[in-house]
Amino acid sequence: MINFIKKIELHKPKNQKNDSQESKNDIEYSKKQDLIKEIKIICNELDKTNIWFQMEKDSDLIDACIHQREVLHARYRYLINKIKFDKIS
């Protein structure tokens, strides 16, 4: 019985390593796409916040715009650094 199992293991297709590599590549690609989507969303939100800032007259709401921009800039920097340090390109 053990010899039979060893023979089966010897005859396993060698594509299994490629499949795992492909699935790893798929996961990395998916992470990259998720990060790119999130960066695009952040950029759109920054554009909206900048328009809001330019149109706002109330000083309290201007402060809110400034804080919102800071939040979005921090998130943007985080995502860019994540791409750099994870070597996603």
CNS distance restraints for C-alpha pairs under 8 A (distance, minus, plus):
assign (resid   1 and name CA) (resid   5 and name CA) 6.42 0.50 0.50
assign (resid   2 and name CA) (resid   6 and name CA) 6.19 0.50 0.50
assign (resid   3 and name CA) (resid   7 and name CA) 6.14 0.50 0.50
assign (resid   4 and name CA) (resid   8 and name CA) 6.28 0.50 0.50
assign (resid   5 and name CA) (resid   9 and name CA) 6.18 0.50 0.50
assign (resid   6 and name CA) (resid  10 and name CA) 6.14 0.50 0.50
assign (resid   7 and name CA) (resid  11 and name CA) 6.27 0.50 0.50
assign (resid   8 and name CA) (resid  12 and name CA) 6.30 0.50 0.50
assign (resid  14 and name CA) (resid  18 and name CA) 7.57 0.50 0.50
assign (resid  15 and name CA) (resid  19 and name CA) 6.00 0.50 0.50
assign (resid  16 and name CA) (resid  20 and name CA) 6.25 0.50 0.50
assign (resid  17 and name CA) (resid  21 and name CA) 6.14 0.50 0.50
assign (resid  18 and name CA) (resid  22 and name CA) 5.85 0.50 0.50
assign (resid  19 and name CA) (resid  23 and name CA) 6.01 0.50 0.50
assign (resid  20 and name CA) (resid  24 and name CA) 6.04 0.50 0.50
assign (resid  21 and name CA) (resid  25 and name CA) 6.06 0.50 0.50
assign (resid  22 and name CA) (resid  26 and name CA) 5.97 0.50 0.50
assign (resid  23 and name CA) (resid  27 and name CA) 6.11 0.50 0.50
assign (resid  24 and name CA) (resid  28 and name CA) 6.19 0.50 0.50
assign (resid  25 and name CA) (resid  29 and name CA) 5.95 0.50 0.50
assign (resid  26 and name CA) (resid  30 and name CA) 5.99 0.50 0.50
assign (resid  27 and name CA) (resid  31 and name CA) 6.15 0.50 0.50
assign (resid  28 and name CA) (resid  32 and name CA) 6.09 0.50 0.50
assign (resid  28 and name CA) (resid  88 and name CA) 7.64 0.50 0.50
assign (resid  29 and name CA) (resid  33 and name CA) 6.10 0.50 0.50
assign (resid  30 and name CA) (resid  34 and name CA) 6.10 0.50 0.50
assign (resid  31 and name CA) (resid  35 and name CA) 6.16 0.50 0.50
assign (resid  32 and name CA) (resid  36 and name CA) 6.15 0.50 0.50
assign (resid  32 and name CA) (resid  83 and name CA) 7.91 0.50 0.50
assign (resid  32 and name CA) (resid  88 and name CA) 6.45 0.50 0.50
assign (resid  32 and name CA) (resid  89 and name CA) 7.61 0.50 0.50
assign (resid  33 and name CA) (resid  37 and name CA) 6.09 0.50 0.50
assign (resid  34 and name CA) (resid  38 and name CA) 6.16 0.50 0.50
assign (resid  35 and name CA) (resid  39 and name CA) 6.10 0.50 0.50
assign (resid  35 and name CA) (resid  79 and name CA) 6.88 0.50 0.50
assign (resid  35 and name CA) (resid  83 and name CA) 7.82 0.50 0.50
assign (resid  36 and name CA) (resid  40 and name CA) 6.18 0.50 0.50
assign (resid  37 and name CA) (resid  41 and name CA) 6.24 0.50 0.50
assign (resid  38 and name CA) (resid  42 and name CA) 6.16 0.50 0.50
assign (resid  39 and name CA) (resid  43 and name CA) 6.14 0.50 0.50
assign (resid  39 and name CA) (resid  76 and name CA) 6.47 0.50 0.50
assign (resid  39 and name CA) (resid  79 and name CA) 7.02 0.50 0.50
assign (resid  40 and name CA) (resid  44 and name CA) 6.22 0.50 0.50
assign (resid  41 and name CA) (resid  45 and name CA) 6.17 0.50 0.50
assign (resid  42 and name CA) (resid  46 and name CA) 6.09 0.50 0.50
assign (resid  42 and name CA) (resid  72 and name CA) 6.33 0.50 0.50
assign (resid  42 and name CA) (resid  75 and name CA) 7.67 0.50 0.50
assign (resid  42 and name CA) (resid  76 and name CA) 6.58 0.50 0.50
assign (resid  43 and name CA) (resid  47 and name CA) 6.25 0.50 0.50
assign (resid  44 and name CA) (resid  48 and name CA) 6.30 0.50 0.50
assign (resid  45 and name CA) (resid  49 and name CA) 6.06 0.50 0.50
assign (resid  45 and name CA) (resid  72 and name CA) 7.55 0.50 0.50
assign (resid  46 and name CA) (resid  50 and name CA) 6.06 0.50 0.50
assign (resid  46 and name CA) (resid  69 and name CA) 6.39 0.50 0.50
assign (resid  46 and name CA) (resid  72 and name CA) 6.54 0.50 0.50
assign (resid  46 and name CA) (resid  73 and name CA) 7.93 0.50 0.50
assign (resid  47 and name CA) (resid  51 and name CA) 6.29 0.50 0.50
assign (resid  48 and name CA) (resid  52 and name CA) 6.14 0.50 0.50
assign (resid  49 and name CA) (resid  53 and name CA) 6.00 0.50 0.50
assign (resid  49 and name CA) (resid  65 and name CA) 6.26 0.50 0.50
assign (resid  49 and name CA) (resid  68 and name CA) 7.16 0.50 0.50
assign (resid  49 and name CA) (resid  69 and name CA) 6.54 0.50 0.50
assign (resid  50 and name CA) (resid  54 and name CA) 6.23 0.50 0.50
assign (resid  50 and name CA) (resid  65 and name CA) 7.71 0.50 0.50
assign (resid  50 and name CA) (resid  69 and name CA) 7.67 0.50 0.50
assign (resid  51 and name CA) (resid  55 and name CA) 6.29 0.50 0.50
assign (resid  52 and name CA) (resid  56 and name CA) 5.94 0.50 0.50
assign (resid  52 and name CA) (resid  65 and name CA) 7.06 0.50 0.50
assign (resid  53 and name CA) (resid  62 and name CA) 6.05 0.50 0.50
assign (resid  53 and name CA) (resid  65 and name CA) 5.59 0.50 0.50
assign (resid  53 and name CA) (resid  66 and name CA) 7.52 0.50 0.50
assign (resid  56 and name CA) (resid  61 and name CA) 6.83 0.50 0.50
assign (resid  56 and name CA) (resid  62 and name CA) 6.15 0.50 0.50
assign (resid  57 and name CA) (resid  61 and name CA) 7.64 0.50 0.50
assign (resid  57 and name CA) (resid  62 and name CA) 7.12 0.50 0.50
assign (resid  58 and name CA) (resid  62 and name CA) 6.17 0.50 0.50
assign (resid  59 and name CA) (resid  63 and name CA) 6.27 0.50 0.50
assign (resid  60 and name CA) (resid  64 and name CA) 6.37 0.50 0.50
assign (resid  61 and name CA) (resid  65 and name CA) 6.17 0.50 0.50
assign (resid  62 and name CA) (resid  66 and name CA) 6.29 0.50 0.50
assign (resid  63 and name CA) (resid  67 and name CA) 6.21 0.50 0.50
assign (resid  64 and name CA) (resid  68 and name CA) 6.04 0.50 0.50
assign (resid  65 and name CA) (resid  69 and name CA) 6.14 0.50 0.50
assign (resid  66 and name CA) (resid  70 and name CA) 6.29 0.50 0.50
assign (resid  67 and name CA) (resid  71 and name CA) 6.24 0.50 0.50
assign (resid  68 and name CA) (resid  72 and name CA) 6.24 0.50 0.50
assign (resid  69 and name CA) (resid  73 and name CA) 5.99 0.50 0.50
assign (resid  70 and name CA) (resid  74 and name CA) 6.08 0.50 0.50
assign (resid  71 and name CA) (resid  75 and name CA) 6.28 0.50 0.50
assign (resid  72 and name CA) (resid  76 and name CA) 6.06 0.50 0.50
assign (resid  73 and name CA) (resid  77 and name CA) 6.13 0.50 0.50
assign (resid  74 and name CA) (resid  78 and name CA) 6.17 0.50 0.50
assign (resid  75 and name CA) (resid  79 and name CA) 6.27 0.50 0.50
assign (resid  76 and name CA) (resid  80 and name CA) 6.23 0.50 0.50
assign (resid  77 and name CA) (resid  81 and name CA) 6.06 0.50 0.50
assign (resid  78 and name CA) (resid  82 and name CA) 6.06 0.50 0.50
assign (resid  79 and name CA) (resid  83 and name CA) 6.28 0.50 0.50
assign (resid  80 and name CA) (resid  84 and name CA) 6.28 0.50 0.50
assign (resid  81 and name CA) (resid  85 and name CA) 5.93 0.50 0.50
assign (resid  82 and name CA) (resid  86 and name CA) 5.76 0.50 0.50
assign (resid  83 and name CA) (resid  87 and name CA) 5.85 0.50 0.50
assign (resid  83 and name CA) (resid  88 and name CA) 5.08 0.50 0.50
assign (resid  83 and name CA) (resid  89 and name CA) 7.22 0.50 0.50
assign (resid  84 and name CA) (resid  88 and name CA) 6.54 0.50 0.50
